[in-house]
Amino acid sequence: MRVLAVVAILSLLANFAFAECTNYLQAFNKHQLIIKGMMDLNSEGKMNSEIGDAIGKRLQEAQKPLDAGEYNKACEMYDSIIADYGFDTSLGPDTKETEQENTEKTETSTEASATSSSGAVSPKSRPQVTK
């Protein structure tokens, strides 16, 4: 009885895993992850023509099932590219980079407001203008 329960649970979980890529947008998002990964490789100085050509050929191969509406097959191909090159699987910016950028912006705005407030002229020191 326990075996049947475990098999039922595993089959339900497997169905969710296989149902992961059921429409064009989901497959397109995986394609975008690869493009982002290629840009990351380029910014790290690790991209060269061999790597670019190899990824490009695999992307063209994955485009065929995508165009045919075989989204699951296309996603599998995209997933293999992502795994082979160790691409990040999030579409947003790196949280470390975002935190660093936010810290820099806060420091810059704090410095700017401190500079503008220290250079402000008090009303008592302004010359009186009479009409």
Order of alpha helices (4+ residues) and beta strands (2+ residues): alpha-alpha-alpha-alpha-alpha
